[in-house]
Amino acid sequence: MKKFTCIYRGPDGFPVKGSPSEKVEAETFEEAARTFASKYPTDHPTISIQWGVLGSEVLKNPRPLSQMQEEMGKQEHRKRLLRLYEKTGASTGAIGSLLDLSYEDICDLVENMWEFPAVCEDLDPEERAIGEELYKLAFFDRNLQAGLQTMILNQIASGQPNTGPGVSNTARNAAMLGGAALALQKLNQIEENTGDVSDGLGFD
């Protein structure tokens, strides 16, 4: 196996000061770049690779640090959704009370409710199906929506910033409030229509 000497280069094309310079065992320049980038993740754009006396190439950083962090964030988000999917009973259809969820679980549920419509088309089929079930669960839960409405009204009235993961600023709070109010309105309409049908059929 060949030994390649790798070092990062900056946007100016020069070696980055303080960048690790290391001999990497690999079969190709590309493999050496992947190994070096995985061992020393950073957002520096290119890697200078030297092999022997005359062999050298400058390759694009194959795995920038920001990309790795984004991938890790997506994996963590998927794990949270799967955990919620199991804990709420949505995976079996035996949905229980959201009162049994922890504060962190509720925050994840609200965050999914907020983000799902905007990202659903970019998700794989399995994750989209899970996200949709959790979205509907949160959107049509009366207690959760009433709690959100009260919380956001209090925050808007007091002018206090919201540090929770579900909503993060006044504009977002106002939008969430609109969604919560809409959900409550729909639930009320459903109940009213159900009541009218029950009265017509002679039920108490």
Backbone bond lengths (Angstrom), bond angles and torsions (degrees), N, CA, C in turn:
res aa  C-N    CA-C-N  psi(-1)  N-CA   C-N-CA  omega(-1)  CA-C   N-CA-C  phi
1 M - - - 1.471 - - 1.527 109.94 -
2 K 1.321 117.08 139.81 1.457 122.10 -177.21 1.535 111.31 -77.52
3 K 1.310 115.70 159.11 1.459 121.57 175.47 1.529 109.07 -116.41
4 F 1.346 115.18 120.82 1.454 122.14 -179.15 1.528 109.60 -110.89
5 T 1.323 116.15 135.39 1.462 120.55 175.24 1.522 109.03 -93.30
6 C 1.342 116.28 121.93 1.468 121.45 -174.07 1.523 110.99 -117.21
7 I 1.325 115.18 143.77 1.463 121.61 174.15 1.529 108.08 -153.16
8 Y 1.340 116.22 145.21 1.471 119.94 179.98 1.525 111.60 -76.44
9 R 1.332 113.93 147.90 1.458 120.82 172.14 1.521 108.80 -118.21
10 G 1.329 116.27 147.93 1.452 121.99 179.61 1.517 111.92 -88.79
11 P 1.341 117.02 -177.90 1.482 121.03 178.73 1.522 112.73 -59.03
12 D 1.348 117.62 -24.66 1.471 120.31 -179.83 1.526 112.28 -81.41
13 G 1.330 116.70 -4.37 1.461 120.22 178.45 1.511 114.59 89.38
14 F 1.317 117.22 -5.21 1.461 120.59 -179.23 1.533 110.36 -95.67
15 P 1.346 116.65 153.69 1.474 119.77 177.02 1.523 111.00 -56.12
16 V 1.329 115.94 138.92 1.463 121.51 -178.35 1.528 109.34 -76.28
17 K 1.310 115.92 128.22 1.455 120.61 178.54 1.528 109.95 -63.85
18 G 1.303 115.89 128.42 1.462 120.11 179.75 1.516 113.52 88.25
19 S 1.333 117.40 -4.37 1.457 119.96 179.32 1.525 109.79 -68.51
20 P 1.329 117.49 140.34 1.462 118.90 175.90 1.519 110.34 -62.99
21 S 1.313 116.79 141.64 1.450 122.65 174.59 1.523 106.34 -121.24
22 E 1.317 116.37 116.31 1.461 119.02 -170.73 1.518 111.13 -142.27
23 K 1.327 114.44 146.73 1.456 120.35 174.25 1.522 109.04 -83.93
24 V 1.323 115.98 124.91 1.461 122.47 -177.03 1.527 109.19 -115.61
25 E 1.323 116.26 130.01 1.457 120.19 176.71 1.519 109.89 -83.14
26 A 1.319 116.66 125.91 1.466 121.69 -178.65 1.516 108.91 -163.30
27 E 1.327 115.77 170.01 1.461 121.09 178.79 1.525 111.84 -93.46
28 T 1.358 116.16 -28.51 1.461 120.02 -176.65 1.523 110.51 -135.68
29 F 1.329 115.52 165.51 1.467 120.38 175.63 1.535 110.32 -60.16
30 E 1.347 116.49 -41.59 1.466 120.94 -178.04 1.529 111.28 -63.39
31 E 1.310 115.94 -42.65 1.468 119.68 178.94 1.523 110.96 -65.13
32 A 1.330 116.48 -38.82 1.465 120.64 177.65 1.526 110.66 -62.78
33 A 1.340 116.90 -40.88 1.467 121.05 179.45 1.516 110.41 -63.87
34 R 1.342 118.15 -43.36 1.474 121.34 -179.85 1.526 111.11 -63.74
35 T 1.334 116.22 -42.73 1.463 120.41 -179.94 1.527 111.17 -64.47
36 F 1.314 115.64 -45.12 1.472 121.00 -178.99 1.523 110.88 -64.62
37 A 1.346 116.70 -43.93 1.468 120.82 -178.87 1.526 111.34 -66.17
38 S 1.322 118.00 -35.95 1.472 121.00 178.84 1.515 111.18 -70.06
39 K 1.333 116.55 -35.33 1.474 120.45 -178.53 1.519 111.72 -78.01
40 Y 1.337 116.46 -34.53 1.463 121.01 -178.91 1.529 109.14 -127.37
41 P 1.316 118.19 72.09 1.478 120.47 -176.81 1.530 112.17 -66.09
42 T 1.310 115.39 135.62 1.456 122.70 178.40 1.519 107.78 -161.65
43 D 1.329 116.48 172.10 1.464 120.48 177.94 1.523 112.50 -100.14
44 H 1.334 117.85 10.32 1.469 118.94 174.88 1.529 108.83 -59.60
45 P 1.327 118.24 136.55 1.472 120.88 -166.80 1.526 116.28 -71.55
46 T 1.342 118.66 -32.52 1.463 119.63 -174.06 1.524 111.53 -135.29
47 I 1.340 114.37 163.05 1.464 121.59 177.50 1.521 108.16 -125.56
48 S 1.318 116.03 126.57 1.460 121.34 175.40 1.528 107.62 -88.56
49 I 1.334 116.65 126.40 1.465 121.35 -174.86 1.531 109.13 -124.26
50 Q 1.324 115.42 124.93 1.465 121.46 -177.93 1.518 109.43 -117.22
51 W 1.331 115.09 132.50 1.461 119.75 174.85 1.530 109.14 -131.40
52 G 1.306 116.10 120.05 1.453 120.27 -177.72 1.515 111.76 66.59
53 V 1.316 115.91 -150.11 1.460 121.38 -176.16 1.525 111.78 -89.41
54 L 1.331 117.26 -41.12 1.456 120.80 -173.30 1.528 113.91 -109.27
55 G 1.328 117.59 -17.79 1.454 119.41 -176.01 1.525 112.26 -83.14
56 S 1.324 117.71 118.32 1.470 121.04 178.83 1.524 109.71 -154.34
57 E 1.324 114.78 148.78 1.461 121.82 176.15 1.521 108.76 -148.26
58 V 1.330 115.07 155.55 1.464 121.89 172.26 1.523 106.60 -117.83
59 L 1.336 117.16 115.18 1.457 122.20 -176.17 1.525 110.90 -114.83
60 K 1.313 114.90 153.27 1.462 121.21 176.15 1.521 109.70 -66.01
61 N 1.332 116.48 140.84 1.464 121.24 176.99 1.533 108.74 -58.32
62 P 1.357 118.34 113.59 1.465 119.62 -173.99 1.525 114.73 -73.80
63 R 1.323 116.61 -22.31 1.478 118.88 -178.88 1.526 109.68 -141.40
64 P 1.349 117.76 79.90 1.464 120.29 178.25 1.530 111.25 -59.34
65 L 1.319 115.93 151.63 1.458 121.66 -178.39 1.520 111.13 -57.96
66 S 1.328 117.30 -42.11 1.466 120.47 -178.42 1.527 110.62 -62.72
67 Q 1.332 116.89 -36.08 1.465 120.69 178.36 1.529 110.30 -67.96
68 M 1.334 116.70 -42.00 1.456 120.45 178.74 1.524 110.94 -62.88
69 Q 1.332 116.25 -41.26 1.462 120.19 179.31 1.522 111.03 -65.78
70 E 1.343 116.52 -37.93 1.466 120.34 177.74 1.525 110.54 -64.71
71 E 1.320 116.89 -41.65 1.461 121.03 178.53 1.519 110.84 -63.62
72 M 1.332 116.23 -41.87 1.464 120.42 178.90 1.529 110.52 -65.47
73 G 1.345 116.17 -38.45 1.459 120.23 178.11 1.521 111.83 -63.58
74 K 1.336 116.48 -40.50 1.459 120.53 178.30 1.523 111.32 -65.60
75 Q 1.327 116.38 -39.53 1.460 120.28 178.54 1.526 110.88 -64.72
76 E 1.337 116.39 -41.60 1.450 120.57 179.36 1.530 110.89 -66.39
77 H 1.339 116.12 -40.08 1.461 120.69 178.45 1.527 110.41 -62.60
78 R 1.317 116.54 -41.15 1.464 121.01 178.97 1.530 110.45 -63.10
79 K 1.340 116.58 -41.62 1.464 120.38 178.94 1.527 110.93 -62.17
80 R 1.351 116.77 -40.41 1.462 119.92 179.67 1.527 110.91 -64.68
81 L 1.336 116.49 -41.29 1.461 120.02 179.16 1.527 110.97 -63.93
82 L 1.326 116.33 -42.98 1.459 119.95 179.83 1.523 110.89 -63.61
83 R 1.345 115.88 -39.43 1.472 119.60 178.69 1.524 110.40 -63.95
84 L 1.340 116.24 -43.83 1.464 120.13 178.20 1.523 111.46 -64.33
85 Y 1.317 115.52 -38.90 1.465 121.44 -179.58 1.529 110.40 -59.05
86 E 1.334 115.81 -38.60 1.459 120.85 178.90 1.530 110.99 -77.02
87 K 1.332 116.86 -45.17 1.475 120.74 -173.27 1.518 112.47 -68.48
88 T 1.331 117.67 -32.12 1.466 119.91 -178.98 1.527 112.36 -81.69
89 G 1.328 116.40 -12.30 1.459 119.62 -176.96 1.512 113.18 85.19
90 A 1.341 117.08 3.83 1.462 120.40 -178.98 1.522 111.26 -64.44
91 S 1.336 117.90 -27.28 1.463 121.13 -178.28 1.519 112.16 -68.60
92 T 1.337 117.08 -25.46 1.466 120.89 -178.46 1.518 112.44 -111.61
93 G 1.337 117.11 -7.85 1.462 120.73 -176.98 1.517 112.76 86.81
94 A 1.336 116.72 -4.61 1.469 120.97 179.69 1.522 108.78 -94.92
95 I 1.338 116.90 70.49 1.458 121.63 -174.50 1.523 110.56 -74.32
96 G 1.320 115.15 126.91 1.452 120.43 179.84 1.517 111.82 -99.24
97 S 1.328 115.36 -165.34 1.460 120.59 -179.22 1.520 110.14 -79.84
98 L 1.344 115.12 138.52 1.462 119.17 176.70 1.521 111.53 -70.72
99 L 1.328 117.03 -10.03 1.458 120.48 178.25 1.524 111.32 -65.39
100 D 1.322 116.47 -19.61 1.459 120.31 179.97 1.523 112.49 -81.59
101 L 1.329 117.77 -8.90 1.457 121.08 -178.59 1.521 111.05 -80.66
102 S 1.327 115.95 151.38 1.458 120.89 175.76 1.523 110.09 -76.85
103 Y 1.342 115.65 169.74 1.464 120.33 178.33 1.529 110.74 -59.07
104 E 1.342 117.12 -43.84 1.459 120.79 -179.94 1.527 111.25 -62.57
105 D 1.329 116.11 -38.92 1.466 119.72 178.65 1.526 110.97 -64.30
106 I 1.334 116.32 -42.38 1.464 120.40 178.68 1.527 109.70 -62.22
107 C 1.337 116.89 -41.62 1.469 120.36 179.13 1.523 110.72 -62.14
108 D 1.332 116.51 -41.87 1.462 120.03 178.49 1.520 111.07 -64.96
109 L 1.327 116.40 -37.56 1.461 120.95 179.71 1.526 110.83 -65.99
110 V 1.330 116.55 -42.57 1.461 121.20 178.52 1.529 110.50 -67.31
111 E 1.336 116.01 -40.41 1.465 119.57 179.28 1.527 110.47 -62.28
112 N 1.319 116.84 -42.16 1.462 119.86 177.87 1.528 111.09 -63.96
113 M 1.345 116.53 -40.19 1.455 120.20 179.12 1.527 110.86 -60.65
114 W 1.326 115.81 -38.12 1.461 119.92 -178.79 1.528 111.99 -73.52
115 E 1.339 117.20 -42.65 1.453 120.97 -170.76 1.525 114.12 -89.10
116 F 1.336 117.79 -25.78 1.462 120.20 -170.21 1.529 114.30 -56.11
117 P 1.349 120.29 -47.28 1.476 118.66 -177.83 1.523 113.41 -58.04
118 A 1.330 117.26 -30.82 1.464 120.32 -176.72 1.525 112.68 -82.89
119 V 1.339 117.93 -25.45 1.467 120.25 -174.01 1.518 113.80 -112.90
120 C 1.340 117.91 -3.91 1.467 120.18 -171.22 1.530 112.82 -58.45
121 E 1.340 117.26 -35.61 1.460 120.00 -177.52 1.519 112.54 -69.71
122 D 1.333 117.27 -19.09 1.465 121.03 -178.70 1.528 112.48 -92.88
123 L 1.324 117.75 -4.10 1.456 121.38 -176.82 1.525 110.80 -88.72
124 D 1.341 115.50 154.73 1.455 118.13 174.31 1.527 108.33 -72.98
125 P 1.340 118.36 161.46 1.473 120.82 -173.46 1.515 114.50 -54.06
126 E 1.331 117.79 -41.39 1.460 120.04 -178.31 1.528 111.40 -65.73
127 E 1.330 115.94 -47.46 1.461 119.56 -178.80 1.522 111.27 -67.56
128 R 1.348 117.15 -33.77 1.458 120.59 177.55 1.527 110.91 -64.98
129 A 1.341 116.19 -41.16 1.466 120.27 179.48 1.525 111.17 -65.21
130 I 1.327 116.54 -41.75 1.466 120.99 179.14 1.523 110.21 -66.08
131 G 1.348 116.09 -46.65 1.459 119.99 179.60 1.512 112.51 -61.11
132 E 1.333 116.83 -36.75 1.463 120.56 -179.51 1.527 111.10 -67.58
133 E 1.334 116.95 -42.10 1.461 120.00 178.94 1.525 110.98 -62.89
134 L 1.329 116.73 -42.46 1.465 120.55 179.42 1.526 110.80 -69.19
135 Y 1.326 116.70 -35.18 1.466 120.94 177.38 1.526 110.21 -61.77
136 K 1.320 117.01 -48.54 1.459 120.93 -179.15 1.528 110.75 -65.13
137 L 1.325 115.57 -38.02 1.461 119.71 179.17 1.520 111.20 -60.36
138 A 1.336 116.94 -45.40 1.465 120.98 -179.40 1.522 111.77 -73.76
139 F 1.331 116.08 -39.51 1.459 120.71 -174.78 1.526 111.92 -65.23
140 F 1.329 117.30 -33.18 1.459 120.40 -175.60 1.523 113.62 -106.87
141 D 1.326 117.08 13.47 1.454 119.14 175.80 1.529 109.08 -88.74
142 R 1.324 116.97 115.41 1.467 121.92 -174.28 1.528 111.92 -61.14
143 N 1.327 117.31 -45.73 1.465 120.01 -177.28 1.528 111.54 -63.66
144 L 1.335 116.20 -42.21 1.458 119.68 -179.82 1.521 111.05 -65.01
145 Q 1.318 117.19 -44.65 1.455 120.40 -179.06 1.529 111.58 -66.54
146 A 1.325 116.53 -39.01 1.472 119.29 177.66 1.521 110.44 -64.60
147 G 1.352 116.25 -40.31 1.465 119.85 178.14 1.514 112.00 -64.16
148 L 1.341 116.58 -41.74 1.460 120.71 177.73 1.520 111.41 -62.74
149 Q 1.331 115.43 -42.62 1.462 119.82 -179.13 1.527 110.68 -61.58
150 T 1.322 116.43 -45.91 1.462 120.62 179.29 1.515 111.25 -63.79
151 M 1.334 116.95 -44.97 1.460 121.62 -178.53 1.520 111.26 -61.50
152 I 1.334 116.62 -47.04 1.463 119.92 -176.10 1.520 111.33 -70.41
153 L 1.335 117.12 -38.73 1.457 119.80 176.32 1.525 111.19 -59.73
154 N 1.333 116.29 -43.55 1.465 120.43 179.51 1.521 111.52 -63.75
155 Q 1.338 116.72 -40.51 1.458 120.39 -178.70 1.526 111.43 -69.50
156 I 1.333 116.32 -41.17 1.460 119.11 178.49 1.523 110.61 -65.93
157 A 1.333 116.09 -40.60 1.466 120.11 -179.14 1.517 111.77 -66.26
158 S 1.347 116.15 -37.47 1.463 119.72 -177.32 1.518 112.74 -88.00
159 G 1.340 116.94 -15.69 1.456 120.50 -178.66 1.503 113.00 74.98
160 Q 1.340 118.11 15.54 1.454 121.34 -178.96 1.521 109.74 -83.27
161 P 1.346 116.56 138.61 1.468 118.89 177.28 1.512 110.65 -71.30
162 N 1.302 115.53 147.39 1.460 120.71 178.32 1.523 109.18 -97.45
163 T 1.324 117.20 125.36 1.452 120.73 -178.70 1.516 112.39 -101.57
164 G 1.300 117.50 1.68 1.459 120.43 -179.96 1.510 111.08 -71.96
165 P 1.358 117.32 156.94 1.457 120.38 -176.93 1.517 113.41 -71.95
166 G 1.347 118.12 -19.10 1.451 119.79 -176.19 1.513 113.23 -72.79
167 V 1.333 117.36 -40.09 1.460 122.17 -179.68 1.514 108.00 -141.21
168 S 1.357 117.38 146.19 1.452 118.15 -169.72 1.519 115.20 -130.34
169 N 1.337 120.69 -7.90 1.454 120.61 178.24 1.521 109.65 -154.59
170 T 1.339 115.90 173.53 1.464 120.09 -174.04 1.519 112.38 -61.17
171 A 1.332 116.33 -42.96 1.469 119.34 -179.74 1.519 110.58 -61.80
172 R 1.332 115.21 -42.42 1.456 119.48 -179.58 1.522 110.37 -68.30
173 N 1.325 116.16 -37.79 1.463 120.22 176.48 1.519 110.87 -59.36
174 A 1.324 115.78 -44.95 1.449 119.91 -178.56 1.532 110.84 -63.10
175 A 1.337 115.77 -40.20 1.462 119.61 179.01 1.521 110.56 -65.33
176 M 1.340 116.74 -42.77 1.456 120.01 178.79 1.522 110.80 -64.19
177 L 1.326 115.84 -37.83 1.460 119.72 177.55 1.519 110.77 -59.88
178 G 1.337 115.98 -41.66 1.453 119.48 177.52 1.515 111.48 -61.61
179 G 1.329 116.64 -40.74 1.455 120.35 177.95 1.508 112.07 -65.91
180 A 1.326 116.36 -40.86 1.460 120.18 179.22 1.522 110.48 -65.27
181 A 1.328 116.64 -43.38 1.464 120.06 -179.78 1.522 110.66 -64.00
182 L 1.353 115.81 -39.92 1.461 119.82 178.86 1.526 110.98 -63.19
183 A 1.331 115.66 -42.40 1.461 119.28 179.95 1.519 110.97 -62.94
184 L 1.333 116.31 -43.59 1.458 119.78 179.52 1.527 110.80 -64.28
185 Q 1.333 115.86 -39.00 1.465 120.03 179.18 1.527 110.77 -62.54
186 K 1.333 115.97 -43.64 1.458 120.04 179.33 1.523 111.39 -64.25
187 L 1.337 115.45 -41.58 1.458 118.59 178.76 1.527 111.24 -62.70
188 N 1.325 116.37 -40.64 1.458 120.15 178.67 1.525 110.90 -63.75
189 Q 1.343 116.38 -40.78 1.455 120.04 178.73 1.521 111.45 -64.18
190 I 1.337 115.60 -40.16 1.465 119.73 178.32 1.518 110.36 -61.61
191 E 1.342 115.79 -43.78 1.461 120.13 -178.96 1.531 110.79 -66.68
192 E 1.336 116.32 -39.67 1.462 119.45 179.51 1.530 110.83 -65.13
193 N 1.332 115.22 -43.08 1.464 118.94 179.25 1.520 111.14 -65.20
194 T 1.332 115.80 -39.23 1.461 119.85 178.27 1.521 110.26 -64.55
195 G 1.335 116.05 -38.69 1.459 120.34 178.75 1.505 111.66 -65.10
196 D 1.336 117.10 -40.78 1.461 121.06 179.41 1.530 111.12 -63.12
197 V 1.332 115.62 -41.85 1.463 119.86 179.90 1.526 109.91 -65.57
198 S 1.345 115.78 -42.17 1.470 119.50 -179.73 1.523 110.76 -62.85
199 D 1.346 117.15 -41.14 1.472 119.92 179.06 1.518 110.43 -63.98
200 G 1.348 115.34 -40.04 1.469 118.09 -178.71 1.502 113.18 -66.15
201 L 1.351 115.56 -27.93 1.461 119.66 -179.50 1.505 112.29 -90.08
202 G 1.341 116.73 -1.82 1.461 119.98 177.33 1.503 114.25 88.84
203 F 1.371 117.10 15.23 1.459 119.83 177.67 1.516 109.93 -88.67
204 D 1.334 117.17 150.65 1.475 121.68 176.56 1.507 109.04 -80.86
